Amino acid sequence: MARLNSVCRKPTVQDPPYPFSPNAATVSFQFRFQDEFRTLLTQIGLQIMKNTTYPLGNISCTAPLAVLLHFWYFYYFQNQHMHALGNLRIDDLVVENRIRAKVLFYFGINFYETPALTLAQVCAARGLSVQQVVREFEQADADAATSSLPLVNYPIELIIEYLKHAHYVFIKHTLPYLGRLISSFQPAPGPYVAIGRDLNLLYPLLLEDFIHHIYEEEDTLFTYMAMLDRAHQGRYHPAGLYYAMEKNSIHQFSAAHEAHHDEMSGIRHITGHYHLDRCAPVHLKVIYAELQAFEESLVRHASIENNILFPKAEALETAVRQMLKEKSRFN
């Protein structure tokens, strides 16, 4: 037990948070070790549920000891995690994971303005908590890894609300962030000056076209689908519904949607399909990564509309049209 106490003791003020100065490589190794240790503790927890002991090296872990080990992990390793990230340069943080650049942006930190400072130094200068920023890093990673919802099983009303929320995120978050990244890119004289100039010329056009497309879709297509959904539930004005169905057609909306031009074709041409040399500036790497992520989001968004929303809406329109025919036959 004395040996275990020496291993599991609470770290003191004199203890260094880690044995050497961190960099991206050592921090990654540290996280892999933590993952292995977390797996071990999970196995211990399963043994606790069986009311048995678990061998840990030469030590036989009973339930109370395993609980202490869990506490030690969350207290010691999580603090290690915070300290390690806090002592990484902003540049290294962003190179390791471009999502962190967006998190920093929403904290009012532009990664390209203080690349050589550590996260702890930047947070101290702005009165921010390193722990809070690191938690947001982890939350952003978790959100990015979240699997998509089974929308095919949802009613059309919820699918429309889901797509409207995606529109809101595009307009209020993704596009302004991309605009700030592109407008602030000031490369040194060289091969990237032309790319920066072209992006600054094309992006406002993309923005205008995309926002127009979203508002037109919500004002016409989504409004018509919502009317069909209400009519199917028995909440409709016969004359207004008849006029709307004479004026609109889900099949025509679907054909026009599939024929809509590719908004990102110009961006792909400028960026060479988002290809960059390894020596490219970190700022440009983040721009390319965010543009590519945005295009992937648009592809998923269009797939939901084409493969889920429109088939459901066409079936709904057919049902409502049949309902109107039956009602007119009885009148």
Rosetta blueprint (number, residue, H / E / L):
1 M L
2 A H
3 R H
4 L H
5 N H
6 S H
7 V H
8 C H
9 R L
10 K L
11 P L
12 T L
13 V L
14 Q L
15 D L
16 P L
17 P L
18 Y L
19 P L
20 F L
21 S L
22 P L
23 N L
24 A H
25 A H
26 T H
27 V H
28 S H
29 F H
30 Q H
31 F H
32 R H
33 F H
34 Q H
35 D H
36 E H
37 F H
38 R H
39 T H
40 L H
41 L H
42 T H
43 Q H
44 I H
45 G H
46 L H
47 Q H
48 I H
49 M H
50 K L
51 N L
52 T L
53 T L
54 Y E
55 P E
56 L E
57 G L
58 N L
59 I E
60 S E
61 C E
62 T L
63 A H
64 P H
65 L H
66 A H
67 V H
68 L H
69 L H
70 H H
71 F H
72 W H
73 Y H
74 F H
75 Y H
76 Y H
77 F H
78 Q H
79 N H
80 Q H
81 H H
82 M H
83 H H
84 A H
85 L H
86 G H
87 N L
88 L L
89 R E
90 I H
91 D H
92 D H
93 L H
94 V H
95 V H
96 E H
97 N L
98 R L
99 I H
100 R H
101 A H
102 K H
103 V H
104 L H
105 F H
106 Y H
107 F L
108 G L
109 I L
110 N L
111 F L
112 Y L
113 E L
114 T L
115 P L
116 A L
117 L L
118 T E
119 L H
120 A H
121 Q H
122 V H
123 C H
124 A H
125 A H
126 R H
127 G L
128 L L
129 S L
130 V H
131 Q H
132 Q H
133 V H
134 V H
135 R H
136 E H
137 F H
138 E H
139 Q H
140 A H
141 D H
142 A H
143 D H
144 A H
145 A H
146 T L
147 S L
148 S L
149 L L
150 P L
151 L H
152 V H
153 N H
154 Y L
155 P L
156 I H
157 E H
158 L H
159 I H
160 I H
161 E H
162 Y H
163 L H
164 K H
165 H H
166 A H
167 H H
168 Y H
169 V H
170 F H
171 I H
172 K H
173 H H
174 T H
175 L H
176 P H
177 Y H
178 L H
179 G H
180 R H
181 L H
182 I H
183 S H
184 S L
185 F L
186 Q L
187 P L
188 A L
189 P L
190 G L
191 P L
192 Y H
193 V H
194 A H
195 I H
196 G H
197 R H
198 D H
199 L H
200 N H
201 L H
202 L H
203 Y H
204 P H
205 L H
206 L H
207 L H
208 E H
209 D H
210 F H
211 I H
212 H H
213 H H
214 I H
215 Y H
216 E H
217 E H
218 E H
219 D H
220 T H
221 L H
222 F H
223 T H
224 Y H
225 M H
226 A H
227 M H
228 L H
229 D H
230 R H
231 A H
232 H H
233 Q L
234 G L
235 R L
236 Y L
237 H L
238 P H
239 A H
240 G H
241 L H
242 Y H
243 Y H
244 A H
245 M H
246 E H
247 K H
248 N L
249 S L
250 I H
251 H H
252 Q H
253 F H
254 S H
255 A H
256 A H
257 H H
258 E H
259 A H
260 H L
261 H L
262 D L
263 E L
264 M L
265 S H
266 G H
267 I H
268 R H
269 H H
270 I H
271 T H
272 G L
273 H L
274 Y L
275 H L
276 L L
277 D L
278 R L
279 C L
280 A L
281 P L
282 V H
283 H H
284 L H
285 K H
286 V H
287 I H
288 Y H
289 A H
290 E H
291 L H
292 Q H
293 A H
294 F H
295 E H
296 E H
297 S H
298 L H
299 V H
300 R H
301 H H
302 A H
303 S H
304 I H
305 E H
306 N H
307 N H
308 I H
309 L H
310 F H
311 P H
312 K H
313 A H
314 E H
315 A H
316 L H
317 E H
318 T H
319 A H
320 V H
321 R H
322 Q H
323 M H
324 L H
325 K H
326 E H
327 K H
328 S H
329 R H
330 F H
331 N L
